Amino acid sequence: MDGLKAFSRKFIQGADLHKVKDDLLIEMTAEGKDEAFKVLYQRHTDGLYRFLYRIVLEEEACKEVLQETWLKIYRSSDKFDGKASFKTWLYTIGKNTAFDRLKKKTDFLFDEPESVEEMSADEEDILESHSRRSKQAHAVPLPCSAVCQ
């Protein structure tokens, strides 16, 4: 199997990387081929943006989570083991990054007050605002290519 991968890598060096499968592109990224990473980024950014937006519900926060996710993918490209598809791996890292951000953002709401009565008006506003935005989460935002520049 390794012989086939080596042959595939050699064969695609002169080929159009946009026709190469994700698994091979992430392996090439781990080997330092930034063009392969660029193709993965172009291929998956819009879908990942829409997925993350449904979690964080804010455009700026989504852009930050998206950037952090791609940075994690680039830095850990050598850890991709192929047990799941690249897309599954990417979206899992994105989801975990988004949840980490939400947890950091909302920790203060749940650490301090003992009850809802002890919440400040600002904290209640934040909870109400998040609840209102979560009801709108099914609206599909603009693709990242339209807003991330």
Solvent accessible surface area in square Angstrom, and as a share of the most:
residue,aa,sasa,rsa
1,M,177,0.79
2,D,115,0.60
3,G,55,0.53
4,L,111,0.55
5,K,76,0.32
6,A,53,0.41
7,F,130,0.54
8,S,30,0.20
9,R,58,0.21
10,K,153,0.65
11,F,141,0.59
12,I,15,0.08
13,Q,124,0.55
14,G,81,0.78
15,A,47,0.36
16,D,69,0.36
17,L,31,0.15
18,H,109,0.49
19,K,170,0.72
20,V,11,0.07
21,K,163,0.69
22,D,26,0.13
23,D,61,0.32
24,L,28,0.14
25,L,0,0.00
26,I,0,0.00
27,E,40,0.18
28,M,7,0.03
29,T,7,0.04
30,A,44,0.34
31,E,88,0.39
32,G,54,0.52
33,K,77,0.33
34,D,83,0.43
35,E,109,0.49
36,A,0,0.00
37,F,33,0.14
38,K,104,0.44
39,V,7,0.04
40,L,0,0.00
41,Y,84,0.32
42,Q,96,0.43
43,R,93,0.34
44,H,18,0.08
45,T,10,0.06
46,D,45,0.23
47,G,23,0.22
48,L,0,0.00
49,Y,3,0.01
50,R,77,0.28
51,F,63,0.26
52,L,0,0.00
53,Y,49,0.19
54,R,102,0.37
55,I,29,0.15
56,V,3,0.02
57,L,12,0.06
58,E,52,0.23
59,E,77,0.34
60,E,111,0.50
61,A,5,0.04
62,C,0,0.00
63,K,50,0.21
64,E,83,0.37
65,V,1,0.01
66,L,6,0.03
67,Q,132,0.59
68,E,81,0.36
69,T,0,0.00
70,W,10,0.04
71,L,81,0.40
72,K,73,0.31
73,I,0,0.00
74,Y,89,0.34
75,R,173,0.63
76,S,23,0.15
77,S,9,0.06
78,D,101,0.52
79,K,142,0.60
80,F,25,0.10
81,D,99,0.51
82,G,39,0.38
83,K,182,0.77
84,A,45,0.35
85,S,59,0.38
86,F,1,0.00
87,K,103,0.44
88,T,72,0.42
89,W,49,0.17
90,L,0,0.00
91,Y,40,0.15
92,T,57,0.33
93,I,32,0.16
94,G,0,0.00
95,K,70,0.30
96,N,71,0.37
97,T,3,0.02
98,A,0,0.00
99,F,103,0.43
100,D,73,0.38
101,R,84,0.31
102,L,33,0.16
103,K,128,0.54
104,K,158,0.67
105,K,81,0.34
106,T,35,0.20
107,D,50,0.26
108,F,87,0.36
109,L,2,0.01
110,F,136,0.57
111,D,109,0.56
112,E,132,0.59
113,P,26,0.16
114,E,150,0.67
115,S,47,0.30
116,V,103,0.59
117,E,149,0.67
118,E,102,0.46
119,M,25,0.11
120,S,55,0.35
121,A,75,0.58
122,D,102,0.53
123,E,24,0.11
124,E,81,0.36
125,D,87,0.45
126,I,65,0.33
127,L,64,0.32
128,E,106,0.47
129,S,26,0.17
130,H,61,0.27
131,S,52,0.34
132,R,127,0.46
133,R,63,0.23
134,S,48,0.31
135,K,159,0.68
136,Q,115,0.51
137,A,13,0.10
138,H,156,0.70
139,A,65,0.50
140,V,96,0.55
141,P,23,0.14
142,L,112,0.56
143,P,48,0.30
144,C,1,0.00
145,S,73,0.47
146,A,54,0.42
147,V,32,0.18
148,C,35,0.21
149,Q,197,0.87
